[in-house]
């Protein structure tokens, strides 16, 4: 629309040069200048983006393309800067710019344009540069890339000359062309050259996105369903030759997320904070020779995460105790916990996923067998462990925190209960005293004998204990306690002397 308006206004110059016509030329010039700035901004952004992405990702392939685009930019800048010098000359030789209006002071000057552009031959020189620049810009592209390319940058003589203006130079800068109109013509040329540069640069840089995938690297690959094999099961792997394009980084997506690629290959990395079997799948996308994206699905892959493990078997200490739940932790590297099966020859097991409780009832031995599914649907024995079955050890009877020796009479008089403690044992177990006989023998006197039921002293015992003095001997005998297994234990006597 701006170009059409410019041609209409240029045709009206032959009639007169009123101020409103010159105002219109100034508005067109400003519009062309702003449009040119926007085009230049787009060109700059295109180069910056290419440098930060393609030139870093695919330097060997992108560098020649980038250099050709920069060559086009150089051709454009040469012509743009030349036109800028012509504009500066016209403005400077007509008293410059009016600071009040922002317009050219000599915009209606009818002499400076033909004298400088025609008489001095600048228009002819400009025409040559325009056409040469057009040719150079087109030469940057491959012939097949110029199909459909339409560049407005051109300086052609009129097909139907009017008023004797039979050349492009006279039609654009000849007699009767005021300085303001000439500036508009030059601004249009600058706009055309930047638009032409933009078209060529985008065409050239765009070639990187439709580049053909070149398979230039080959590698032998062995792919196995699992790298963990149990003895007795076959190891199977597919072995083949693969090829990839080391100069192109395809778009690789795993479970919907894009992964980093380098040298034509992608690297998939995940944290392994949890144990178990995990699966992933994805796709690899590349551009074909027709510029269309082609995606190739990645078959579902499986991997297993297991804790590092080392097993030390205490051959003389594999013991299960009667009357308590004995915890057992079971694992087999390479086999998911939910695929393990655990059984025992004597006793019972409860639990799952590697954590079990074993219950046994009689002294002897038992065998724990671990089975698992290495191959789906085909369980096999992975190992066995022998355990001895024993009773819980006898506890130690205590009174006043002691199982013998001496303590103060005051301490003894303050006690009212006999305890049975099982010290330094793996289980925190409780034994209850059910019976005992108490002997209290003051110095040089006969002993008082009392029998008790349960763990606490009865009233008679408490009354007798209240009379003890230093030198009195306290003797607990016939102590019976019952533990978690329900069996009665006869405990060693307690002899304490009051002091």
Residue pairs with C-beta under 8 A, 6 or more apart in sequence:
2 28
2 31
2 32
2 35
2 188
3 152
3 188
5 24
5 28
6 28
6 184
6 185
6 188
9 21
9 24
9 25
9 28
9 181
9 184
10 177
10 181
10 185
12 21
13 21
13 176
13 177
13 178
13 181
14 163
14 176
17 108
17 110
17 178
22 103
22 107
22 108
22 178
22 180
22 181
23 103
25 107
25 178
25 180
25 181
25 183
25 184
26 103
26 104
26 107
26 180
26 184
28 184
28 187
29 180
29 183
29 184
29 187
32 184
32 187
32 188
32 190
32 191
33 187
33 190
33 191
35 191
36 187
36 190
36 191
36 194
39 191
39 194
39 195
39 197
39 198
40 194
42 198
43 73
43 194
43 197
43 198
43 201
46 198
46 201
46 202
46 205
47 69
47 70
47 73
47 201
47 205
50 62
50 66
50 69
50 205
50 208
51 66
54 62
54 66
54 205
54 208
55 62
55 63
55 66
57 249
58 208
58 247
58 248
58 249
60 247
61 208
61 211
61 247
61 248
62 208
65 204
65 205
65 207
65 208
66 205
68 140
68 204
69 140
69 200
69 201
69 204
69 205
71 140
72 136
72 137
72 140
72 197
72 200
72 201
72 204
73 197
73 201
75 133
75 136
75 137
75 140
75 197
76 133
76 137
76 193
76 194
76 196
76 197
78 129
78 133
79 129
79 130
79 133
79 189
79 193
80 190
80 193
80 194
82 126
82 129
83 126
83 186
83 189
83 190
83 193
84 190
86 116
86 117
86 122
86 126
86 186
87 183
87 186
87 187
89 116
90 112
90 113
90 116
90 179
90 182
90 183
90 186
91 97
91 104
91 106
91 183
93 106
93 112
93 116
94 104
94 105
94 106
94 107
94 109
94 112
94 179
95 105
95 106
96 104
96 105
97 103
97 104
97 105
98 104
98 105
103 180
104 179
104 180
104 183
106 112
106 179
107 178
107 179
107 180
107 183
108 178
108 179
108 180
109 178
109 179
110 175
110 176
110 177
110 178
110 179
112 179
113 173
113 177
113 178
113 179
113 181
113 182
114 173
114 174
114 175
114 177
116 122
117 123
117 126
117 169
117 172
117 173
117 182
118 169
118 170
118 173
118 174
118 175
123 168
123 169
123 170
123 172
123 173
124 169
126 155
126 169
126 189
127 155
127 168
127 169
130 153
130 154
130 155
130 189
130 193
131 154
131 155
133 153
133 193
133 196
134 151
134 153
134 154
134 196
137 151
137 153
137 196
137 197
137 200
138 146
138 149
138 151
138 200
140 200
140 204
141 149
141 200
141 203
141 204
145 203
145 204
145 207
149 199
149 200
149 203
150 199
151 192
151 195
151 196
151 199
151 200
152 192
152 195
152 196
153 189
153 192
153 193
153 195
153 196
154 192
155 168
156 168
157 166
157 167
157 168
157 171
158 165
158 166
158 167
158 168
158 171
161 171
164 170
165 171
165 174
172 182
172 185
173 182
173 185
177 185
209 287
209 291
210 287
210 289
210 290
210 291
211 248
211 287
212 288
212 289
213 245
213 248
213 250
213 286
213 287
213 288
214 245
214 247
214 248
215 243
215 244
215 245
216 243
216 245
216 246
216 247
217 243
217 244
217 245
217 246
217 264
218 241
218 242
218 243
219 241
219 242
219 243
219 244
220 239
220 240
220 241
220 242
221 239
221 240
221 241
221 242
222 237
222 238
222 239
223 237
223 238
223 239
224 235
224 236
224 237
224 238
225 236
225 302
226 302
226 304
226 334
228 304
228 333
228 334
229 235
229 334
230 334
230 335
230 374
230 380
230 382
232 380
233 374
233 375
233 380
244 264
244 265
245 264
245 286
246 263
246 264
247 264
248 264
248 286
249 261
249 262
249 263
249 264
250 261
250 264
250 266
250 284
250 285
250 286
251 258
251 261
251 284
251 285
251 286
252 258
252 259
252 261
252 266
252 282
252 283
252 284
252 285
253 259
253 282
253 283
253 285
254 268
254 280
254 281
254 282
254 298
255 280
255 281
255 282
259 266
259 267
259 268
260 266
260 267
261 267
266 284
268 280
270 278
270 280
272 305
274 305
275 305
275 306
275 307
275 337
276 304
276 305
276 336
276 337
277 302
277 303
277 304
277 305
277 336
278 302
278 303
278 304
278 305
279 300
279 301
279 302
279 303
280 300
280 301
281 297
281 298
281 299
281 300
281 301
282 297
282 298
283 295
283 296
283 297
283 298
284 295
284 296
284 298
285 293
285 294
285 295
285 296
286 293
286 294
286 296
287 293
287 294
288 294
304 334
304 336
306 331
306 333
306 334
307 331
309 331
309 333
313 385
318 385
318 386
318 387
318 388
319 387
319 388
319 389
319 390
320 326
320 347
320 358
320 360
320 366
320 387
320 388
320 389
320 390
321 360
321 389
321 390
321 391
321 392
321 427
321 485
322 360
322 361
322 362
322 363
322 389
322 390
322 391
322 392
322 485
323 391
323 392
323 483
323 484
323 485
323 486
323 487
324 392
324 427
324 429
324 484
324 485
325 357
325 358
325 359
326 357
326 358
326 359
326 360
327 355
327 356
327 357
327 358
328 342
328 349
328 351
328 355
328 356
328 357
328 358
328 368
329 354
329 355
329 356
330 340
330 342
330 354
330 355
330 356
330 370
331 337
331 340
331 354
332 340
332 370
332 372
332 382
332 383
334 374
335 372
335 373
335 374
335 382
337 353
337 354
338 352
338 353
339 372
339 373
340 354
340 370
340 371
340 372
340 382
341 370
341 371
341 372
341 379
342 349
342 356
342 368
342 369
342 370
342 371
343 349
343 368
343 369
343 371
344 358
344 366
344 367
344 368
344 369
345 366
345 367
345 369
346 360
346 362
346 364
346 365
346 366
346 367
346 389
347 358
347 359
347 360
347 361
347 366
347 389
348 358
348 359
349 356
349 357
349 358
349 359
350 356
350 357
350 359
351 357
358 366
358 368
358 387
360 366
360 389
362 389
363 389
363 390
363 391
364 388
364 389
365 386
365 387
365 388
365 389
366 386
366 387
366 389
367 384
367 385
367 386
367 387
368 384
368 385
368 386
368 387
369 381
369 383
369 384
370 381
370 382
370 383
370 384
370 385
371 379
371 380
371 381
371 382
372 379
372 380
372 382
373 379
373 380
374 380
391 485
391 487
392 422
392 425
392 427
392 429
392 483
392 484
392 485
393 422
393 425
394 489
394 491
395 420
395 421
395 422
395 431
395 481
395 483
395 489
395 491
396 403
396 420
396 421
396 422
396 423
396 491
396 492
397 403
397 418
397 419
397 420
397 433
397 436
397 476
397 479
397 481
397 491
397 492
397 493
397 494
398 418
398 419
398 420
398 421
398 494
399 415
399 417
399 418
399 419
399 474
399 476
399 494
399 496
400 407
400 411
400 412
400 414
400 415
400 496
401 407
402 494
402 496
403 492
403 494
404 494
404 495
404 496
405 496
405 497
406 496
406 497
406 498
406 499
407 496
407 498
407 499
408 498
408 499
409 468
409 469
409 470
409 472
409 498
409 499
412 465
412 468
412 472
412 474
412 496
412 498
413 465
413 466
413 468
415 457
415 465
416 456
416 457
416 462
417 455
417 456
417 457
418 433
418 436
418 452
418 455
418 456
418 457
418 476
418 479
418 494
419 433
419 455
420 431
420 432
420 433
420 455
420 479
420 481
420 489
420 491
421 431
422 429
422 431
422 483
429 483
429 484
430 483
430 484
431 481
431 482
431 483
431 489
432 455
432 481
432 482
433 454
433 455
433 479
433 480
433 481
434 453
434 454
434 455
434 480
434 481
434 482
434 488
435 451
435 452
435 453
435 454
435 478
435 479
435 480
436 451
436 452
436 476
436 477
436 478
436 479
436 480
437 449
437 450
437 451
437 452
437 476
437 477
437 478
438 449
438 450
438 451
438 452
438 457
438 461
438 464
438 474
438 475
438 476
439 447
439 448
439 449
439 473
439 474
439 475
439 476
439 477
440 447
440 448
440 450
440 464
440 465
440 468
440 472
440 473
440 474
440 475
441 447
441 448
441 472
441 473
441 475
442 467
442 468
442 469
442 471
442 472
443 469
443 471
443 472
447 473
447 475
448 464
450 458
450 460
450 461
450 464
452 458
452 461
457 465
465 474
468 474
468 498
469 498
470 498
470 499
471 497
471 498
471 499
472 497
472 498
473 495
473 496
473 497
473 498
474 494
474 495
474 496
474 497
474 498
475 493
475 494
475 495
475 496
476 493
476 494
476 495
477 493
478 490
478 493
479 490
479 491
479 492
479 493
479 494
480 488
480 489
480 490
480 491
481 488
481 489
481 491
482 488
482 489
483 489
